[in-house]
Amino acid sequence: MKTSQLLKIALVPILAISTLLSISNTALADYLRGEGRGGDYIYELWSTDDGSSYYLKIWSDKANPKKDPASKTRDFKSSREALIYFDCNYAGKSLPECPKNR
């Protein structure tokens, strides 16, 4: 076998594996965008890496976030929508955006 054929045989799998590893590390990232509290609850605001979807992780303010699991909300289209949801349903705020005020 020629040297160039050996290089092709060895190089193609190495490149394929390195490409797959780099793609898998960047494709599955969520980012913590903010934290806060209201009423008897604390929250973390998270988004997908492309910013197309937001969700909240919510704990009782008496819970230990490192030990006690959070409840995770549905996905929202914006951070504003997620925070209004928290304010209306957990913090006990009476905002014009809250469903009970409509």
C-alpha positions as CSV (number, residue, x, y, z in Angstrom):
1,M,0.0,0.0,0.0
2,K,1.2,3.5,-0.8
3,T,1.9,6.0,2.0
4,S,-0.9,8.3,0.7
5,Q,-3.5,5.5,1.0
6,L,-2.4,4.7,4.5
7,L,-2.7,8.4,5.5
8,K,-6.2,8.5,4.1
9,I,-7.2,5.4,6.0
10,A,-5.8,6.7,9.3
11,L,-6.8,10.3,8.9
12,V,-10.5,10.0,8.0
13,P,-11.5,8.2,11.2
14,I,-9.5,10.6,13.3
15,L,-11.1,13.6,11.8
16,A,-14.6,12.1,12.0
17,I,-14.2,11.3,15.7
18,S,-12.8,14.7,16.6
19,T,-15.6,16.4,14.6
20,L,-18.3,14.4,16.5
21,L,-16.7,15.2,19.8
22,S,-16.6,18.9,19.2
23,I,-20.2,19.0,17.9
24,S,-21.5,17.2,21.0
25,N,-19.8,19.6,23.4
26,T,-21.3,22.7,21.8
27,A,-24.8,21.4,20.9
28,L,-26.2,20.7,24.4
29,A,-25.7,23.9,26.4
30,D,-28.2,25.8,28.5
31,Y,-27.2,29.0,30.2
32,L,-28.1,30.6,33.5
33,R,-29.4,34.1,32.7
34,G,-30.5,35.3,36.1
35,E,-31.6,34.6,39.6
36,G,-34.1,36.1,42.0
37,R,-36.8,35.6,44.6
38,G,-40.3,36.6,45.3
39,G,-42.9,35.5,47.8
40,D,-41.7,32.2,49.4
41,Y,-39.8,31.1,46.3
42,I,-36.4,31.5,44.6
43,Y,-35.8,31.0,40.9
44,E,-33.1,30.6,38.3
45,L,-33.8,31.8,34.7
46,W,-32.2,29.5,32.1
47,S,-32.1,29.7,28.3
48,T,-31.0,27.5,25.4
49,D,-27.7,28.4,23.9
50,D,-29.4,30.1,20.9
51,G,-31.8,32.2,23.1
52,S,-34.9,30.8,21.5
53,S,-36.4,29.3,24.6
54,Y,-36.4,30.2,28.3
55,Y,-37.4,28.2,31.4
56,L,-37.4,28.6,35.2
57,K,-36.1,26.4,38.0
58,I,-38.1,27.2,41.1
59,W,-37.5,26.2,44.8
60,S,-39.1,27.1,48.1
61,D,-37.0,29.7,49.8
62,K,-36.5,27.2,52.6
63,A,-35.1,24.5,50.3
64,N,-31.4,23.9,49.6
65,P,-31.0,24.4,45.8
66,K,-27.9,22.1,45.8
67,K,-29.8,19.2,47.4
68,D,-33.5,19.7,46.8
69,P,-34.7,19.3,43.2
70,A,-36.3,22.3,41.5
71,S,-39.5,22.3,39.7
72,K,-38.9,23.2,36.1
73,T,-41.4,25.2,34.2
74,R,-42.5,24.9,30.6
75,D,-40.6,26.7,27.9
76,F,-41.2,30.4,27.2
77,K,-40.4,32.4,24.1
78,S,-38.8,35.3,26.1
79,S,-37.2,36.0,29.5
80,R,-39.9,38.6,30.1
81,E,-42.7,36.0,29.6
82,A,-40.9,33.6,32.0
83,L,-40.5,36.3,34.7
84,I,-44.1,37.5,34.4
85,Y,-45.1,33.8,34.9
86,F,-43.0,33.7,38.1
87,D,-44.4,37.0,39.4
88,C,-48.0,36.0,38.8
89,N,-47.8,32.4,40.0
90,Y,-45.2,32.4,42.7
91,A,-44.3,35.9,43.9
92,G,-48.0,36.8,44.4
93,K,-47.7,40.1,42.4
94,S,-50.8,41.6,40.9
95,L,-49.7,42.7,37.5
96,P,-51.8,43.7,34.5
97,E,-50.3,40.7,32.6
98,C,-51.5,38.2,35.2
99,P,-54.4,36.0,34.0
100,K,-56.6,36.7,37.0
101,N,-56.4,40.5,36.4
102,R,-57.7,40.2,32.8
